Amino acid sequence: MVSWAKGFHISPGALLYNGNQITAGASVPAGKTFTLDGTTYTSSATDPVTGTGAVTMNKTAPKLTVGWGNLDPRSGRHFSVPVEIGAAYIGDPKVAVTLAGTACYTYEGTPYCSAVATNSMIQSNLAAQVQKLNKDAEDARFFPLLSLGFAYRF
């Protein structure tokens, strides 16, 4: 921690465990459509499409905060309110999506229904969609930090 007059300080550090994550489940009702990378599919009536998704982040990250105040006030006061604000660089969040079930689509005028997990065209479109989601998630690479303390000196 680097400290200057009147309690202003800069604190480098590390976020050692970032347990933040997002998980979700999805289902596309029978006969409803969904789009992957610009291609429209219809969920099968006999085996509707279901899926799971997750966004994970690095467990450790460097951080930097700036703050004002001290836990031990030097001015003789009994109370102090130290404040720090900054950010941790968590890197790019990683998006993962898996789908199951059967999807129907039209290819060159011919209708097809196929298992999502084994159809190479659907999996290719899913991979392209996940790549777009990962690109969009890059904006969340900084995790905001705010620390507010209350201290009393006896």
Rosetta constraint file for C-alpha pairs under 8 A:
AtomPair CA 1 CA 9 HARMONIC 6.62 0.50
AtomPair CA 1 CA 10 HARMONIC 5.74 0.50
AtomPair CA 1 CA 11 HARMONIC 4.45 0.50
AtomPair CA 1 CA 12 HARMONIC 6.65 0.50
AtomPair CA 2 CA 9 HARMONIC 5.36 0.50
AtomPair CA 2 CA 10 HARMONIC 5.19 0.50
AtomPair CA 2 CA 11 HARMONIC 6.42 0.50
AtomPair CA 3 CA 7 HARMONIC 6.62 0.50
AtomPair CA 3 CA 8 HARMONIC 5.81 0.50
AtomPair CA 3 CA 9 HARMONIC 4.11 0.50
AtomPair CA 3 CA 10 HARMONIC 6.53 0.50
AtomPair CA 4 CA 8 HARMONIC 5.32 0.50
AtomPair CA 4 CA 9 HARMONIC 5.98 0.50
AtomPair CA 6 CA 68 HARMONIC 7.56 0.50
AtomPair CA 6 CA 69 HARMONIC 7.18 0.50
AtomPair CA 7 CA 67 HARMONIC 7.78 0.50
AtomPair CA 7 CA 68 HARMONIC 5.08 0.50
AtomPair CA 7 CA 69 HARMONIC 4.47 0.50
AtomPair CA 7 CA 70 HARMONIC 5.94 0.50
AtomPair CA 8 CA 66 HARMONIC 7.42 0.50
AtomPair CA 8 CA 67 HARMONIC 5.62 0.50
AtomPair CA 8 CA 68 HARMONIC 4.38 0.50
AtomPair CA 8 CA 69 HARMONIC 6.46 0.50
AtomPair CA 9 CA 66 HARMONIC 5.71 0.50
AtomPair CA 9 CA 67 HARMONIC 5.30 0.50
AtomPair CA 9 CA 68 HARMONIC 6.29 0.50
AtomPair CA 10 CA 64 HARMONIC 7.31 0.50
AtomPair CA 10 CA 65 HARMONIC 5.84 0.50
AtomPair CA 10 CA 66 HARMONIC 4.42 0.50
AtomPair CA 10 CA 67 HARMONIC 6.41 0.50
AtomPair CA 11 CA 64 HARMONIC 5.76 0.50
AtomPair CA 11 CA 65 HARMONIC 5.17 0.50
AtomPair CA 11 CA 66 HARMONIC 6.13 0.50
AtomPair CA 11 CA 67 HARMONIC 7.90 0.50
AtomPair CA 12 CA 62 HARMONIC 7.67 0.50
AtomPair CA 12 CA 63 HARMONIC 5.85 0.50
AtomPair CA 12 CA 64 HARMONIC 4.46 0.50
AtomPair CA 12 CA 65 HARMONIC 6.44 0.50
AtomPair CA 13 CA 62 HARMONIC 5.97 0.50
AtomPair CA 13 CA 63 HARMONIC 5.09 0.50
AtomPair CA 13 CA 64 HARMONIC 6.15 0.50
AtomPair CA 14 CA 60 HARMONIC 6.94 0.50
AtomPair CA 14 CA 61 HARMONIC 5.58 0.50
AtomPair CA 14 CA 62 HARMONIC 4.39 0.50
AtomPair CA 14 CA 63 HARMONIC 5.25 0.50
AtomPair CA 14 CA 88 HARMONIC 7.67 0.50
AtomPair CA 15 CA 59 HARMONIC 7.82 0.50
AtomPair CA 15 CA 60 HARMONIC 5.34 0.50
AtomPair CA 15 CA 61 HARMONIC 5.00 0.50
AtomPair CA 15 CA 62 HARMONIC 6.12 0.50
AtomPair CA 15 CA 63 HARMONIC 6.51 0.50
AtomPair CA 15 CA 88 HARMONIC 6.91 0.50
AtomPair CA 16 CA 59 HARMONIC 6.51 0.50
AtomPair CA 16 CA 60 HARMONIC 4.59 0.50
AtomPair CA 16 CA 61 HARMONIC 6.68 0.50
AtomPair CA 17 CA 59 HARMONIC 4.89 0.50
AtomPair CA 17 CA 60 HARMONIC 5.56 0.50
AtomPair CA 18 CA 57 HARMONIC 7.31 0.50
AtomPair CA 18 CA 58 HARMONIC 6.83 0.50
AtomPair CA 18 CA 59 HARMONIC 4.63 0.50
AtomPair CA 18 CA 60 HARMONIC 6.35 0.50
AtomPair CA 19 CA 59 HARMONIC 6.74 0.50
AtomPair CA 20 CA 56 HARMONIC 7.30 0.50
AtomPair CA 20 CA 57 HARMONIC 6.95 0.50
AtomPair CA 21 CA 54 HARMONIC 7.27 0.50
AtomPair CA 21 CA 55 HARMONIC 5.70 0.50
AtomPair CA 21 CA 56 HARMONIC 5.05 0.50
AtomPair CA 21 CA 57 HARMONIC 6.70 0.50
AtomPair CA 22 CA 54 HARMONIC 5.44 0.50
AtomPair CA 22 CA 55 HARMONIC 5.01 0.50
AtomPair CA 22 CA 56 HARMONIC 6.79 0.50
AtomPair CA 23 CA 52 HARMONIC 7.45 0.50
AtomPair CA 23 CA 53 HARMONIC 5.65 0.50
AtomPair CA 23 CA 54 HARMONIC 4.31 0.50
AtomPair CA 23 CA 55 HARMONIC 6.51 0.50
AtomPair CA 24 CA 52 HARMONIC 5.70 0.50
AtomPair CA 24 CA 53 HARMONIC 5.15 0.50
AtomPair CA 24 CA 54 HARMONIC 6.33 0.50
AtomPair CA 25 CA 50 HARMONIC 7.63 0.50
AtomPair CA 25 CA 51 HARMONIC 5.78 0.50
AtomPair CA 25 CA 52 HARMONIC 4.46 0.50
AtomPair CA 25 CA 53 HARMONIC 6.34 0.50
AtomPair CA 26 CA 50 HARMONIC 5.51 0.50
AtomPair CA 26 CA 51 HARMONIC 4.94 0.50
AtomPair CA 26 CA 52 HARMONIC 6.02 0.50
AtomPair CA 26 CA 53 HARMONIC 7.99 0.50
AtomPair CA 27 CA 48 HARMONIC 7.43 0.50
AtomPair CA 27 CA 49 HARMONIC 5.87 0.50
AtomPair CA 27 CA 50 HARMONIC 4.18 0.50
AtomPair CA 27 CA 51 HARMONIC 6.23 0.50
AtomPair CA 28 CA 32 HARMONIC 6.35 0.50
AtomPair CA 28 CA 33 HARMONIC 7.53 0.50
AtomPair CA 28 CA 34 HARMONIC 7.55 0.50
AtomPair CA 28 CA 43 HARMONIC 6.12 0.50
AtomPair CA 28 CA 48 HARMONIC 6.33 0.50
AtomPair CA 28 CA 49 HARMONIC 5.37 0.50
AtomPair CA 28 CA 50 HARMONIC 6.21 0.50
AtomPair CA 29 CA 43 HARMONIC 6.55 0.50
AtomPair CA 29 CA 48 HARMONIC 6.16 0.50
AtomPair CA 29 CA 49 HARMONIC 7.42 0.50
AtomPair CA 30 CA 42 HARMONIC 7.74 0.50
AtomPair CA 30 CA 43 HARMONIC 5.09 0.50
AtomPair CA 30 CA 44 HARMONIC 5.34 0.50
AtomPair CA 30 CA 45 HARMONIC 4.45 0.50
AtomPair CA 30 CA 46 HARMONIC 7.50 0.50
AtomPair CA 30 CA 47 HARMONIC 7.71 0.50
AtomPair CA 30 CA 48 HARMONIC 5.25 0.50
AtomPair CA 30 CA 49 HARMONIC 7.84 0.50
AtomPair CA 31 CA 42 HARMONIC 5.79 0.50
AtomPair CA 31 CA 43 HARMONIC 5.25 0.50
AtomPair CA 31 CA 44 HARMONIC 6.08 0.50
AtomPair CA 31 CA 45 HARMONIC 5.94 0.50
AtomPair CA 32 CA 42 HARMONIC 5.54 0.50
AtomPair CA 32 CA 43 HARMONIC 5.64 0.50
AtomPair CA 33 CA 40 HARMONIC 6.54 0.50
AtomPair CA 33 CA 41 HARMONIC 5.41 0.50
AtomPair CA 33 CA 42 HARMONIC 4.26 0.50
AtomPair CA 33 CA 43 HARMONIC 6.17 0.50
AtomPair CA 34 CA 40 HARMONIC 5.68 0.50
AtomPair CA 34 CA 41 HARMONIC 5.42 0.50
AtomPair CA 34 CA 42 HARMONIC 6.42 0.50
AtomPair CA 34 CA 43 HARMONIC 7.71 0.50
AtomPair CA 35 CA 39 HARMONIC 5.35 0.50
AtomPair CA 35 CA 40 HARMONIC 4.37 0.50
AtomPair CA 35 CA 41 HARMONIC 6.06 0.50
AtomPair CA 36 CA 40 HARMONIC 6.59 0.50
AtomPair CA 36 CA 41 HARMONIC 7.81 0.50
AtomPair CA 36 CA 122 HARMONIC 7.88 0.50
AtomPair CA 36 CA 125 HARMONIC 5.57 0.50
AtomPair CA 36 CA 126 HARMONIC 5.83 0.50
AtomPair CA 36 CA 128 HARMONIC 7.97 0.50
AtomPair CA 36 CA 129 HARMONIC 5.92 0.50
AtomPair CA 37 CA 125 HARMONIC 5.37 0.50
AtomPair CA 37 CA 126 HARMONIC 6.98 0.50
AtomPair CA 37 CA 128 HARMONIC 6.14 0.50
AtomPair CA 37 CA 129 HARMONIC 5.10 0.50
AtomPair CA 39 CA 125 HARMONIC 7.54 0.50
AtomPair CA 40 CA 105 HARMONIC 6.94 0.50
AtomPair CA 41 CA 103 HARMONIC 5.96 0.50
AtomPair CA 41 CA 104 HARMONIC 5.57 0.50
AtomPair CA 41 CA 105 HARMONIC 5.05 0.50
AtomPair CA 42 CA 103 HARMONIC 5.54 0.50
AtomPair CA 42 CA 104 HARMONIC 4.99 0.50
AtomPair CA 42 CA 105 HARMONIC 6.39 0.50
AtomPair CA 43 CA 47 HARMONIC 7.65 0.50
AtomPair CA 43 CA 48 HARMONIC 5.12 0.50
AtomPair CA 43 CA 49 HARMONIC 5.51 0.50
AtomPair CA 43 CA 102 HARMONIC 6.41 0.50
AtomPair CA 43 CA 103 HARMONIC 4.85 0.50
AtomPair CA 43 CA 104 HARMONIC 6.33 0.50
AtomPair CA 44 CA 48 HARMONIC 4.82 0.50
AtomPair CA 44 CA 49 HARMONIC 7.01 0.50
AtomPair CA 44 CA 101 HARMONIC 7.67 0.50
AtomPair CA 44 CA 102 HARMONIC 5.42 0.50
AtomPair CA 44 CA 103 HARMONIC 5.49 0.50
AtomPair CA 44 CA 104 HARMONIC 6.34 0.50
AtomPair CA 44 CA 113 HARMONIC 7.57 0.50
AtomPair CA 47 CA 101 HARMONIC 5.28 0.50
AtomPair CA 47 CA 102 HARMONIC 5.45 0.50
AtomPair CA 48 CA 101 HARMONIC 5.36 0.50
AtomPair CA 48 CA 102 HARMONIC 5.96 0.50
AtomPair CA 48 CA 103 HARMONIC 7.45 0.50
AtomPair CA 49 CA 99 HARMONIC 6.81 0.50
AtomPair CA 49 CA 100 HARMONIC 5.60 0.50
AtomPair CA 49 CA 101 HARMONIC 4.26 0.50
AtomPair CA 49 CA 102 HARMONIC 5.75 0.50
AtomPair CA 49 CA 103 HARMONIC 6.60 0.50
AtomPair CA 49 CA 116 HARMONIC 7.74 0.50
AtomPair CA 50 CA 99 HARMONIC 5.72 0.50
AtomPair CA 50 CA 100 HARMONIC 5.34 0.50
AtomPair CA 50 CA 101 HARMONIC 6.12 0.50
AtomPair CA 51 CA 97 HARMONIC 7.11 0.50
AtomPair CA 51 CA 98 HARMONIC 5.44 0.50
AtomPair CA 51 CA 99 HARMONIC 4.17 0.50
AtomPair CA 51 CA 100 HARMONIC 5.98 0.50
AtomPair CA 52 CA 97 HARMONIC 5.75 0.50
AtomPair CA 52 CA 98 HARMONIC 5.45 0.50
AtomPair CA 52 CA 99 HARMONIC 6.65 0.50
AtomPair CA 53 CA 95 HARMONIC 7.28 0.50
AtomPair CA 53 CA 96 HARMONIC 5.55 0.50
AtomPair CA 53 CA 97 HARMONIC 4.31 0.50
AtomPair CA 53 CA 98 HARMONIC 6.49 0.50
AtomPair CA 54 CA 95 HARMONIC 5.75 0.50
AtomPair CA 54 CA 96 HARMONIC 5.30 0.50
AtomPair CA 54 CA 97 HARMONIC 6.59 0.50
AtomPair CA 55 CA 93 HARMONIC 6.35 0.50
AtomPair CA 55 CA 94 HARMONIC 5.44 0.50
AtomPair CA 55 CA 95 HARMONIC 4.54 0.50
AtomPair CA 55 CA 96 HARMONIC 6.50 0.50
AtomPair CA 56 CA 93 HARMONIC 5.67 0.50
AtomPair CA 56 CA 94 HARMONIC 5.28 0.50
AtomPair CA 56 CA 95 HARMONIC 6.70 0.50
AtomPair CA 57 CA 90 HARMONIC 6.58 0.50
AtomPair CA 57 CA 91 HARMONIC 7.34 0.50
AtomPair CA 57 CA 92 HARMONIC 7.17 0.50
AtomPair CA 57 CA 93 HARMONIC 4.81 0.50
AtomPair CA 57 CA 94 HARMONIC 6.42 0.50
AtomPair CA 58 CA 90 HARMONIC 5.69 0.50
AtomPair CA 58 CA 91 HARMONIC 6.72 0.50
AtomPair CA 58 CA 93 HARMONIC 7.43 0.50
AtomPair CA 59 CA 90 HARMONIC 7.90 0.50
AtomPair CA 60 CA 90 HARMONIC 7.14 0.50
AtomPair CA 61 CA 88 HARMONIC 6.01 0.50
AtomPair CA 61 CA 89 HARMONIC 5.61 0.50
AtomPair CA 61 CA 90 HARMONIC 5.11 0.50
AtomPair CA 61 CA 91 HARMONIC 7.78 0.50
AtomPair CA 62 CA 88 HARMONIC 5.63 0.50
AtomPair CA 62 CA 89 HARMONIC 5.79 0.50
AtomPair CA 62 CA 90 HARMONIC 7.51 0.50
AtomPair CA 63 CA 86 HARMONIC 7.43 0.50
AtomPair CA 63 CA 87 HARMONIC 5.68 0.50
AtomPair CA 63 CA 88 HARMONIC 3.98 0.50
AtomPair CA 63 CA 89 HARMONIC 6.21 0.50
AtomPair CA 64 CA 86 HARMONIC 5.65 0.50
AtomPair CA 64 CA 87 HARMONIC 5.86 0.50
AtomPair CA 64 CA 88 HARMONIC 6.52 0.50
AtomPair CA 65 CA 84 HARMONIC 5.97 0.50
AtomPair CA 65 CA 85 HARMONIC 5.21 0.50
AtomPair CA 65 CA 86 HARMONIC 3.99 0.50
AtomPair CA 65 CA 87 HARMONIC 6.48 0.50
AtomPair CA 65 CA 145 HARMONIC 7.68 0.50
AtomPair CA 66 CA 84 HARMONIC 5.40 0.50
AtomPair CA 66 CA 85 HARMONIC 5.57 0.50
AtomPair CA 66 CA 86 HARMONIC 6.16 0.50
AtomPair CA 67 CA 82 HARMONIC 7.17 0.50
AtomPair CA 67 CA 83 HARMONIC 5.26 0.50
AtomPair CA 67 CA 84 HARMONIC 3.92 0.50
AtomPair CA 67 CA 85 HARMONIC 6.21 0.50
AtomPair CA 68 CA 82 HARMONIC 5.68 0.50
AtomPair CA 68 CA 83 HARMONIC 5.45 0.50
AtomPair CA 68 CA 84 HARMONIC 6.59 0.50
AtomPair CA 69 CA 73 HARMONIC 7.60 0.50
AtomPair CA 69 CA 80 HARMONIC 6.96 0.50
AtomPair CA 69 CA 81 HARMONIC 6.34 0.50
AtomPair CA 69 CA 82 HARMONIC 4.18 0.50
AtomPair CA 69 CA 83 HARMONIC 6.48 0.50
AtomPair CA 70 CA 74 HARMONIC 7.97 0.50
AtomPair CA 70 CA 80 HARMONIC 6.82 0.50
AtomPair CA 70 CA 81 HARMONIC 7.44 0.50
AtomPair CA 70 CA 82 HARMONIC 5.45 0.50
AtomPair CA 71 CA 80 HARMONIC 6.39 0.50
AtomPair CA 71 CA 81 HARMONIC 7.42 0.50
AtomPair CA 71 CA 82 HARMONIC 6.37 0.50
AtomPair CA 71 CA 149 HARMONIC 7.79 0.50
AtomPair CA 71 CA 150 HARMONIC 7.63 0.50
AtomPair CA 71 CA 151 HARMONIC 5.65 0.50
AtomPair CA 72 CA 80 HARMONIC 7.38 0.50
AtomPair CA 72 CA 151 HARMONIC 7.36 0.50
AtomPair CA 72 CA 152 HARMONIC 7.95 0.50
AtomPair CA 72 CA 153 HARMONIC 6.70 0.50
AtomPair CA 73 CA 77 HARMONIC 6.18 0.50
AtomPair CA 73 CA 78 HARMONIC 7.13 0.50
AtomPair CA 73 CA 79 HARMONIC 7.27 0.50
AtomPair CA 73 CA 80 HARMONIC 6.10 0.50
AtomPair CA 73 CA 153 HARMONIC 7.52 0.50
AtomPair CA 77 CA 153 HARMONIC 7.57 0.50
AtomPair CA 78 CA 151 HARMONIC 7.95 0.50
AtomPair CA 78 CA 152 HARMONIC 5.31 0.50
AtomPair CA 78 CA 153 HARMONIC 4.65 0.50
AtomPair CA 78 CA 154 HARMONIC 6.64 0.50
AtomPair CA 79 CA 150 HARMONIC 7.38 0.50
AtomPair CA 79 CA 151 HARMONIC 5.63 0.50
AtomPair CA 79 CA 152 HARMONIC 4.60 0.50
AtomPair CA 79 CA 153 HARMONIC 6.37 0.50
AtomPair CA 80 CA 150 HARMONIC 6.02 0.50
AtomPair CA 80 CA 151 HARMONIC 5.19 0.50
AtomPair CA 80 CA 152 HARMONIC 6.57 0.50
AtomPair CA 81 CA 148 HARMONIC 7.01 0.50
AtomPair CA 81 CA 149 HARMONIC 5.42 0.50
AtomPair CA 81 CA 150 HARMONIC 4.80 0.50
AtomPair CA 81 CA 151 HARMONIC 6.38 0.50
AtomPair CA 82 CA 148 HARMONIC 6.08 0.50
AtomPair CA 82 CA 149 HARMONIC 5.21 0.50
AtomPair CA 82 CA 150 HARMONIC 6.78 0.50
AtomPair CA 83 CA 146 HARMONIC 7.59 0.50
AtomPair CA 83 CA 147 HARMONIC 5.67 0.50
AtomPair CA 83 CA 148 HARMONIC 4.68 0.50
AtomPair CA 83 CA 149 HARMONIC 6.36 0.50
AtomPair CA 84 CA 145 HARMONIC 7.94 0.50
AtomPair CA 84 CA 146 HARMONIC 5.78 0.50
AtomPair CA 84 CA 147 HARMONIC 4.98 0.50
AtomPair CA 84 CA 148 HARMONIC 6.58 0.50
AtomPair CA 85 CA 144 HARMONIC 7.83 0.50
AtomPair CA 85 CA 145 HARMONIC 5.66 0.50
AtomPair CA 85 CA 146 HARMONIC 4.57 0.50
AtomPair CA 85 CA 147 HARMONIC 6.37 0.50
AtomPair CA 86 CA 144 HARMONIC 6.11 0.50
AtomPair CA 86 CA 145 HARMONIC 5.14 0.50
AtomPair CA 86 CA 146 HARMONIC 6.60 0.50
AtomPair CA 87 CA 142 HARMONIC 6.09 0.50
AtomPair CA 87 CA 143 HARMONIC 5.37 0.50
AtomPair CA 87 CA 144 HARMONIC 4.44 0.50
AtomPair CA 87 CA 145 HARMONIC 5.12 0.50
AtomPair CA 88 CA 142 HARMONIC 5.64 0.50
AtomPair CA 88 CA 143 HARMONIC 5.05 0.50
AtomPair CA 88 CA 144 HARMONIC 6.52 0.50
AtomPair CA 88 CA 145 HARMONIC 7.09 0.50
AtomPair CA 89 CA 141 HARMONIC 5.98 0.50
AtomPair CA 89 CA 142 HARMONIC 4.67 0.50
AtomPair CA 89 CA 143 HARMONIC 6.33 0.50
AtomPair CA 90 CA 141 HARMONIC 5.35 0.50
AtomPair CA 90 CA 142 HARMONIC 5.85 0.50
AtomPair CA 90 CA 143 HARMONIC 6.53 0.50
AtomPair CA 91 CA 138 HARMONIC 7.89 0.50
AtomPair CA 91 CA 141 HARMONIC 4.75 0.50
AtomPair CA 91 CA 142 HARMONIC 7.18 0.50
AtomPair CA 92 CA 134 HARMONIC 7.87 0.50
AtomPair CA 92 CA 137 HARMONIC 6.81 0.50
AtomPair CA 92 CA 138 HARMONIC 5.03 0.50
AtomPair CA 92 CA 139 HARMONIC 7.85 0.50
AtomPair CA 92 CA 140 HARMONIC 6.97 0.50
AtomPair CA 92 CA 141 HARMONIC 4.97 0.50
AtomPair CA 93 CA 134 HARMONIC 7.12 0.50
AtomPair CA 93 CA 137 HARMONIC 6.00 0.50
AtomPair CA 93 CA 138 HARMONIC 6.56 0.50
AtomPair CA 93 CA 140 HARMONIC 7.01 0.50
AtomPair CA 93 CA 141 HARMONIC 6.61 0.50
AtomPair CA 94 CA 134 HARMONIC 6.07 0.50
AtomPair CA 94 CA 137 HARMONIC 7.58 0.50
AtomPair CA 95 CA 130 HARMONIC 6.61 0.50
AtomPair CA 95 CA 133 HARMONIC 6.72 0.50
AtomPair CA 95 CA 134 HARMONIC 5.64 0.50
AtomPair CA 95 CA 137 HARMONIC 7.87 0.50
AtomPair CA 96 CA 130 HARMONIC 6.78 0.50
AtomPair CA 97 CA 126 HARMONIC 7.95 0.50
AtomPair CA 97 CA 130 HARMONIC 6.88 0.50
AtomPair CA 99 CA 116 HARMONIC 6.46 0.50
AtomPair CA 99 CA 117 HARMONIC 6.53 0.50
AtomPair CA 100 CA 115 HARMONIC 7.17 0.50
AtomPair CA 100 CA 116 HARMONIC 5.52 0.50
AtomPair CA 100 CA 117 HARMONIC 5.63 0.50
AtomPair CA 101 CA 115 HARMONIC 5.76 0.50
AtomPair CA 101 CA 116 HARMONIC 5.79 0.50
AtomPair CA 101 CA 117 HARMONIC 7.44 0.50
AtomPair CA 102 CA 113 HARMONIC 6.53 0.50
AtomPair CA 102 CA 114 HARMONIC 5.35 0.50
AtomPair CA 102 CA 115 HARMONIC 4.33 0.50
AtomPair CA 102 CA 116 HARMONIC 5.41 0.50
AtomPair CA 103 CA 113 HARMONIC 5.55 0.50
AtomPair CA 103 CA 114 HARMONIC 5.66 0.50
AtomPair CA 103 CA 115 HARMONIC 6.44 0.50
AtomPair CA 103 CA 116 HARMONIC 6.09 0.50
AtomPair CA 104 CA 111 HARMONIC 7.08 0.50
AtomPair CA 104 CA 112 HARMONIC 5.46 0.50
AtomPair CA 104 CA 113 HARMONIC 4.02 0.50
AtomPair CA 104 CA 114 HARMONIC 6.39 0.50
AtomPair CA 105 CA 111 HARMONIC 5.68 0.50
AtomPair CA 105 CA 112 HARMONIC 5.42 0.50
AtomPair CA 105 CA 113 HARMONIC 6.42 0.50
AtomPair CA 106 CA 110 HARMONIC 5.29 0.50
AtomPair CA 106 CA 111 HARMONIC 4.20 0.50
AtomPair CA 106 CA 112 HARMONIC 5.98 0.50
AtomPair CA 107 CA 111 HARMONIC 6.34 0.50
AtomPair CA 107 CA 112 HARMONIC 7.25 0.50
AtomPair CA 114 CA 118 HARMONIC 7.80 0.50
AtomPair CA 114 CA 119 HARMONIC 6.37 0.50
AtomPair CA 115 CA 119 HARMONIC 6.10 0.50
AtomPair CA 116 CA 122 HARMONIC 6.18 0.50
AtomPair CA 116 CA 123 HARMONIC 7.04 0.50
AtomPair CA 117 CA 123 HARMONIC 6.96 0.50
AtomPair CA 118 CA 123 HARMONIC 7.51 0.50
AtomPair CA 119 CA 123 HARMONIC 6.16 0.50
AtomPair CA 120 CA 124 HARMONIC 5.93 0.50
AtomPair CA 121 CA 125 HARMONIC 6.24 0.50
AtomPair CA 122 CA 126 HARMONIC 6.05 0.50
AtomPair CA 123 CA 127 HARMONIC 6.05 0.50
AtomPair CA 124 CA 128 HARMONIC 6.25 0.50
AtomPair CA 125 CA 129 HARMONIC 6.14 0.50
AtomPair CA 126 CA 130 HARMONIC 6.13 0.50
AtomPair CA 127 CA 131 HARMONIC 6.13 0.50
AtomPair CA 128 CA 132 HARMONIC 6.38 0.50
AtomPair CA 129 CA 133 HARMONIC 6.32 0.50
AtomPair CA 130 CA 134 HARMONIC 6.11 0.50
AtomPair CA 131 CA 135 HARMONIC 6.24 0.50
AtomPair CA 132 CA 136 HARMONIC 6.26 0.50
AtomPair CA 133 CA 137 HARMONIC 6.13 0.50
AtomPair CA 134 CA 138 HARMONIC 6.51 0.50
AtomPair CA 137 CA 141 HARMONIC 7.66 0.50
